[in-house]
Amino acid sequence: MNAARHVLEGRVDSASFFRKIQGDLLITGGEARNREMVLDLFRSGLERSDMPTILLTSHLDLMSAIRQKRDSQEINCVMISYPADRNYHPFYGMSAQQMLRFVCMTAEEMGYGILTDSVMIYAAAVLNVVAAKYPVSLPAIVKLLNEDDDFISEFALQSGLSNVIADNIRANHESGIVLRRVFERLEEIFEDIYTSGSDTKYNFQTGAKGNVAGMVMYVCSGNQRIFNSYLKEEIFHTLRRVPRVRIILDEMEFTDENDELMQYLMQVRRQSRIELMMVSQNIKAMMHGNAELDFPNVVLFHHGTPAVTDDLSRALFGTYQYHYPVPVAGNTPHIFVSFKHAVHWQSQTEECLRVRSQDMYAKAGIFGRTSNYLAVKTTANTNVFLIHTSDFLPAVAGSPVMTPYTDTGPKEVERI
């Protein structure tokens, strides 16, 4: 009467696992912070050479490790943007209209709501001047704003622009002061990946179209909402240049459940325009309760408490109906005198988790419960495999080597 749980014990290391799976991936739990495991994930994406791989991470130690691998030529064709190598070119290749949106967002964040209209008039004029000679970008605009209004208006006329644009610059001196402060703030938002005035012409768009196989970015910012909105636009334009990209989110910070970047990534994932891989110590907290956890490939480590682990297990692996008999005492017929009671049995049903925290936290042994497990599922079949954490994680297991699940084949995990 009971269907099999399809939960088996197995053995595999992270490097082999990442190289064999196909499609989107979700990794959640305490050990998701393991640097070597995320590095294995990034390298597996590079080795496939099927699409550009973008890694967005909040871990500087991981970025330093990737740079070390690149400098030693263990990996090639990788660009890294973080405080030690601020080579990114923000807003490069975007239109003036898109740039105006971020000017408006930043001005409102800074409390210039009353002056927004006049600031936007001045900003539109400046952006027209920049676009007449150069591609619109953050360093190009900042360089022009270092000049005074008379110089900018005269430059506009020399570039063949109308007197209206020049007049809008001369007549809005106060708005010009505000706009310069807005762009100072924008430079602060990107200060960990961008050097002021640097014209590198490198961003995700140019990297994806060039010979860059992997792009890594440090994604912590002084204003995460604006930063994430920019990343959404940048990925949108990158997907206009290449058909598909692989995006790895390593403890990415989303501002709330309506975060622009998160909503956009879920949308293009459903459209199969990206291969999305998410890594977090608590995926629900990272996504602010977003319910889109139907990933074909999953790695579930134990979390801080059994309750949190069970909650995520229910969302990721589901439940099954467990049927079991329950004795029910009955009365002996009255024509007999007896002190015995008849025993009847009836079937009861309980909804149980396919993978429980008891399965993952430890297995009973001679010296008690000591061996921690993680749970994985893939697109290969409907099974969920329990793997020793020490076998899976490269920092503990040493050099990754693929091994059979067991000497006698996979074994069904018993219900305790």
Disulfide bonds with the S-S distance in Angstrom:
none
